Amino acid sequence: MAFYNRIGSLMKQSISQNTVSNGQVTGPSMFNAIRCMSSKLFVGGLSYQTDDYSLKEAFSGFGEVVEARVITDRESGRSRGFGFVNYTSEDSASDAMKAMDGQELNGRSIRVSLATERAPRTDGFNRGGYNRGEARNDQY
């Protein structure tokens, strides 16, 4: 479902940015909007000393980096050891993935792959509340 929502929002953005002048459509094409979905990389095995800036610097040699983000723990603020790098083009992301996978960054060997859409949680935490102690049929 999240995948379809993502496609829909990309289509809306693309269509709203297009303008018609003299019968021709200008602006980003629908094809480019869909292509940008695979220009996001997952980077795992990061050192705890790696921050957003050093991650961006390490990956900027392969193309224009839109965003580089190291994921941190909400409570402690410490790195969780992975992050994401977004490129403007799929080709740049592919080149970076091939070149950087298995390389060393800040003393750690990193893993680089295409980022995938996160699956919806099924453990009950997105239902808007805690288990209030109601008895379920399978408990007795």
C-alpha positions in Angstrom: 0.0 0.0 0.0 2.8 2.4 0.9 4.3 1.7 -2.6 1.1 2.9 -4.3 0.9 5.9 -2.1 4.5 6.8 -3.1 3.7 6.4 -6.8 0.6 8.5 -6.4 2.4 11.4 -4.6 5.2 11.3 -7.2 2.6 11.5 -10.0 0.8 14.4 -8.3 4.1 16.3 -7.9 5.1 15.7 -11.5 1.7 16.7 -12.9 1.5 19.9 -10.7 5.0 21.0 -11.7 4.2 20.6 -15.4 3.0 23.6 -17.3 1.5 23.8 -20.8 2.8 26.4 -23.1 2.1 26.5 -26.9 0.6 23.0 -26.7 3.8 21.4 -25.2 4.3 20.2 -21.7 7.4 21.5 -20.0 9.0 20.6 -16.7 10.0 17.3 -15.2 8.5 14.3 -17.0 6.5 11.5 -15.4 9.3 9.1 -16.3 11.8 11.1 -14.2 9.5 11.3 -11.3 9.2 7.5 -11.2 12.9 7.0 -11.8 13.9 9.0 -8.7 12.4 6.2 -6.6 15.6 4.1 -7.1 18.1 6.8 -6.5 18.1 6.3 -2.7 20.8 4.1 -1.2 20.9 2.3 2.2 24.3 2.4 3.8 24.9 -0.1 6.7 27.8 -0.8 9.0 28.6 2.9 9.7 30.9 3.9 12.4 29.3 5.7 15.3 31.6 8.7 14.5 30.1 9.1 11.0 27.7 12.0 10.7 25.5 13.5 7.9 28.3 15.7 6.6 31.0 13.0 6.4 28.5 10.6 4.8 27.7 13.2 2.2 31.4 13.9 1.5 32.1 10.2 1.1 29.4 9.8 -1.5 29.5 13.1 -3.3 32.2 12.0 -5.8 29.6 9.9 -7.7 27.1 12.6 -8.5 24.9 15.3 -6.9 23.8 14.2 -3.4 20.4 15.5 -2.5 20.5 14.3 1.1 22.7 12.2 3.3 21.3 11.2 6.6 22.7 9.0 9.4 19.8 7.6 11.4 20.1 8.2 15.2 18.5 6.9 18.3 15.6 9.1 19.5 16.5 8.9 23.1 20.3 8.9 23.2 21.0 10.8 19.9 23.7 8.2 19.1 24.1 6.8 15.6 22.3 3.5 14.9 25.0 2.5 12.5 23.1 3.0 9.2 22.0 5.8 7.0 20.6 6.8 3.6 22.0 8.7 0.6 19.7 10.3 -2.0 21.0 11.2 -5.4 19.5 13.2 -8.2 19.9 10.4 -10.7 19.6 6.7 -10.7 23.0 6.4 -12.6 24.8 8.2 -9.8 23.3 5.9 -7.2 24.2 2.8 -9.2 27.8 4.0 -9.6 28.1 4.8 -5.9 26.6 1.5 -4.9 29.1 -0.5 -7.0 32.1 1.5 -5.9 31.4 1.9 -2.2 29.9 -1.5 -1.3 32.5 -3.2 0.9 34.8 -0.1 1.2 36.1 1.3 4.4 34.6 4.5 5.9 35.8 5.9 9.2 37.4 2.5 10.1 34.4 0.3 9.3 33.6 -1.7 6.2 30.2 -0.5 4.9 27.4 -2.2 3.0 25.7 -0.2 0.3 22.4 -1.3 -1.5 19.4 0.2 -3.0 16.9 1.4 -0.3 13.6 -0.4 -0.2 10.3 0.9 1.0 9.8 0.0 4.7 7.0 -2.6 5.2 4.1 -1.5 7.4 4.4 -2.7 11.0 2.1 -5.5 12.0 3.0 -5.7 15.7 0.2 -3.4 16.8 2.1 -0.2 17.3 0.4 1.6 14.4 -3.1 1.1 15.6 -3.1 4.2 17.6 -2.8 2.9 21.2 -1.6 0.4 23.6 -3.2 -2.9 24.5 -5.6 -1.9 27.2 -5.8 -5.3 28.7 -8.9 -6.4 26.8 -9.2 -10.2 26.7 -8.7 -11.8 23.4 -10.3 -15.1 22.4 -6.9 -16.8 21.9 -5.7 -16.0 25.4 -8.0 -18.5 27.2 
